[in-house]
Amino acid sequence: MIENLEKNKSNIEDSSPSVVIINYGAGNIKSIQFAFKRLGVNAVLSNSIDEIKAADKVIFPGVGEASSAMKMLQESGLDKLIPTLKQPVLGICLGMQLMCNASEEGNTKGLGIFNVDVKRFSKAVKVPQMGWNVISDLKSDLFKGIKEKEFMYLVHSFYAENCSASIATTDYEIEYASALQKDNFYGVQFHPEKSGIEGSKILENFLKLKV
């Protein structure tokens, strides 16, 4: 594993893009920053509109409650900025859910980037879904080199419905969208920064994406 990470790091360093992780007050962002550091990329934490607009790649993280997170985005004006970004943007966990039309969590209106709603898992399953589950039906270069039914780490009580924007699905009571894409916008429900070498590969793939 160490040898593979070092190889990935040397590959990225050759063309190191500028990466900004949106720091708006919601999320476990340090672990994402460390994941990029392992790839040889110094990802910057910022809520500066100018810095975010100037970055080659943008990460939109999120851990927490949807309505509170959306309120923080609105207070900083980031709710207006994010949908206008032209570079590749990757939403992670709650970040992906906030990019959808709406969420049942806190009856929250989302950014409307992905034309899909976020629902709560039923009481028929343990909530939150916490731990490892597989991703299937992989599409997009975001998953280049990733095998079907690869395990990823998830922690969530709400999910994006399967839809035409889905580029990966996961089954937990129902089949839902564990990754989404529209134009330059990508979202993953799982945590690539906590998903071992395969998660690191997804982040590496994201760094190589072109608009």
C-alpha positions as CSV (number, residue, x, y, z in Angstrom):
1,M,0.0,0.0,0.0
2,I,2.8,2.4,0.9
3,E,4.5,1.8,-2.4
4,N,1.3,2.5,-4.3
5,L,0.7,5.7,-2.4
6,E,4.2,6.9,-3.2
7,K,3.8,6.1,-6.9
8,N,0.5,8.0,-6.9
9,K,2.2,10.9,-5.1
10,S,5.0,11.1,-7.7
11,N,2.6,11.1,-10.6
12,I,0.5,13.9,-9.1
13,E,3.5,16.1,-8.2
14,D,4.5,16.3,-11.9
15,S,1.4,18.4,-12.7
16,S,0.3,19.5,-9.3
17,P,-3.0,21.4,-9.7
18,S,-4.2,24.0,-7.2
19,V,-6.9,22.6,-5.0
20,V,-9.2,24.5,-2.6
21,I,-11.3,22.7,0.0
22,I,-14.2,24.9,0.8
23,N,-14.1,25.7,4.5
24,Y,-17.5,26.9,5.5
25,G,-17.8,25.4,9.0
26,A,-19.3,22.0,8.2
27,G,-17.2,18.9,7.9
28,N,-14.2,16.9,8.8
29,I,-12.0,18.8,6.4
30,K,-8.6,18.0,7.9
31,S,-8.8,14.4,6.9
32,I,-9.5,15.4,3.3
33,Q,-6.6,17.8,3.3
34,F,-4.3,15.1,4.7
35,A,-5.5,12.7,1.9
36,F,-4.3,15.2,-0.7
37,K,-1.1,15.7,1.1
38,R,-0.4,12.0,0.8
39,L,-0.8,12.5,-3.0
40,G,1.7,15.3,-2.9
41,V,-0.9,18.1,-3.2
42,N,-1.1,21.0,-0.8
43,A,-4.9,21.5,-0.7
44,V,-5.8,24.9,0.8
45,L,-8.7,25.4,3.2
46,S,-10.6,28.5,2.3
47,N,-13.9,30.3,2.2
48,S,-12.6,33.1,0.1
49,I,-14.7,33.5,-3.1
50,D,-11.7,34.7,-5.0
51,E,-9.5,31.8,-4.0
52,I,-12.2,29.3,-4.7
53,K,-12.9,30.8,-8.2
54,A,-9.1,30.7,-9.0
55,A,-8.5,27.1,-8.0
56,D,-8.0,24.4,-10.6
57,K,-10.1,21.9,-8.6
58,V,-12.6,22.5,-5.7
59,I,-13.6,20.1,-3.0
60,F,-17.0,20.7,-1.3
61,P,-17.0,18.7,1.9
62,G,-19.7,18.3,4.5
63,V,-20.4,16.4,7.7
64,G,-23.3,17.4,9.8
65,E,-26.9,18.5,9.4
66,A,-28.2,19.8,6.1
67,S,-30.2,22.9,7.1
68,S,-27.4,24.2,9.4
69,A,-24.8,23.6,6.7
70,M,-26.9,25.4,4.1
71,K,-27.4,28.3,6.5
72,M,-23.6,28.7,6.8
73,L,-23.3,28.6,3.0
74,Q,-25.9,31.4,2.7
75,E,-24.2,33.5,5.3
76,S,-21.0,33.5,3.4
77,G,-22.5,33.8,-0.1
78,L,-21.1,30.4,-1.1
79,D,-24.6,29.1,-1.9
80,K,-24.6,31.6,-4.9
81,L,-20.9,30.9,-5.9
82,I,-20.8,27.1,-6.0
83,P,-23.3,26.5,-8.8
84,T,-21.4,29.0,-11.0
85,L,-18.0,27.4,-10.7
86,K,-16.5,26.2,-14.0
87,Q,-13.6,24.0,-12.8
88,P,-14.1,20.4,-11.6
89,V,-15.9,20.4,-8.3
90,L,-16.2,17.3,-6.0
91,G,-18.9,17.2,-3.3
92,I,-18.3,14.7,-0.5
93,C,-21.0,13.2,1.7
94,L,-23.2,16.1,2.9
95,G,-21.5,18.3,0.3
96,M,-23.0,16.0,-2.4
97,Q,-26.4,16.1,-0.8
98,L,-26.4,19.9,-0.6
99,M,-25.8,20.0,-4.4
100,C,-29.1,18.2,-4.9
101,N,-32.5,19.9,-5.3
102,A,-33.7,19.4,-1.7
103,S,-33.2,17.2,1.4
104,E,-35.7,15.8,3.8
105,E,-33.1,16.6,6.5
106,G,-34.4,19.8,8.0
107,N,-36.7,20.3,5.0
108,T,-33.7,21.9,3.3
109,K,-33.6,23.5,-0.2
110,G,-30.4,22.6,-1.9
111,L,-28.2,24.2,-4.5
112,G,-30.1,22.5,-7.4
113,I,-27.0,21.4,-9.3
114,F,-28.2,17.7,-9.4
115,N,-31.8,17.3,-10.4
116,V,-32.6,14.8,-7.6
117,D,-33.9,14.8,-4.0
118,V,-32.4,13.5,-0.9
119,K,-34.4,11.1,1.3
120,R,-34.1,9.5,4.7
121,F,-33.5,5.8,5.0
122,S,-36.6,4.0,6.4
123,K,-36.8,2.5,9.9
124,A,-36.4,-1.0,8.2
125,V,-32.6,-0.6,8.3
126,K,-30.1,0.6,10.8
127,V,-29.5,4.4,10.5
128,P,-27.0,5.8,10.0
129,Q,-25.5,3.4,7.5
130,M,-22.0,3.3,8.9
131,G,-19.1,1.3,7.6
132,W,-18.1,-0.3,4.3
133,N,-20.4,-1.0,1.4
134,V,-19.8,-1.6,-2.3
135,I,-20.2,0.8,-5.2
136,S,-21.6,-0.5,-8.5
137,D,-22.6,0.6,-12.0
138,L,-19.5,2.8,-12.2
139,K,-19.4,5.4,-14.9
140,S,-17.1,8.5,-15.6
141,D,-13.4,8.8,-15.5
142,L,-13.7,9.5,-11.7
143,F,-13.7,5.8,-11.3
144,K,-10.9,5.0,-13.8
145,G,-9.0,1.9,-12.5
146,I,-11.7,1.2,-9.8
147,K,-13.3,-2.3,-10.0
148,E,-17.0,-2.9,-9.9
149,K,-18.3,-3.6,-6.4
150,E,-15.3,-2.0,-4.7
151,F,-15.8,-1.2,-1.0
152,M,-16.0,2.4,0.1
153,Y,-16.6,3.9,3.6
154,L,-19.9,5.5,4.3
155,V,-21.6,7.3,7.2
156,H,-25.0,8.7,6.4
157,S,-28.7,8.6,7.3
158,F,-30.0,10.3,4.1
159,Y,-29.4,9.3,0.4
160,A,-29.8,10.8,-3.1
161,E,-32.3,8.9,-5.1
162,N,-31.0,6.9,-8.1
163,C,-31.4,9.1,-11.2
164,S,-30.0,9.9,-14.6
165,A,-27.1,11.7,-13.1
166,S,-25.9,8.6,-11.1
167,I,-22.4,7.5,-11.9
168,A,-22.3,4.9,-9.1
169,T,-24.9,3.1,-7.0
170,T,-25.0,1.4,-3.7
171,D,-27.6,-1.0,-2.2
172,Y,-28.8,-0.4,1.4
173,E,-32.4,-1.4,1.6
174,I,-32.8,0.3,-1.8
175,E,-30.5,1.1,-4.6
176,Y,-29.4,4.8,-4.3
177,A,-27.0,7.1,-6.1
178,S,-23.6,6.9,-4.3
179,A,-22.0,9.2,-6.9
180,L,-23.5,11.8,-9.2
181,Q,-22.2,13.9,-12.1
182,K,-23.5,16.8,-14.1
183,D,-21.0,18.7,-16.4
184,N,-18.1,19.8,-14.2
185,F,-19.8,18.9,-10.9
186,Y,-19.2,15.5,-9.2
187,G,-20.5,14.2,-5.9
188,V,-19.8,11.1,-3.9
189,Q,-21.8,9.9,-0.9
190,F,-18.9,7.9,0.5
191,H,-15.7,9.2,2.0
192,P,-12.8,8.7,-0.4
193,E,-10.3,10.1,2.2
194,K,-11.3,7.2,4.5
195,S,-11.5,4.5,1.9
196,G,-7.9,3.3,1.7
197,I,-5.9,3.0,-1.5
198,E,-9.0,2.9,-3.7
199,G,-10.3,6.1,-2.2
200,S,-7.0,7.7,-2.9
201,K,-7.2,6.6,-6.5
202,I,-10.5,8.3,-6.8
203,L,-9.0,11.6,-5.5
204,E,-6.1,11.1,-7.9
205,N,-8.6,10.6,-10.8
206,F,-10.4,13.8,-9.8
207,L,-7.2,15.8,-9.9
208,K,-6.7,14.6,-13.5
209,L,-10.2,15.5,-14.7
210,K,-10.6,18.1,-17.5
211,V,-13.6,20.3,-18.0
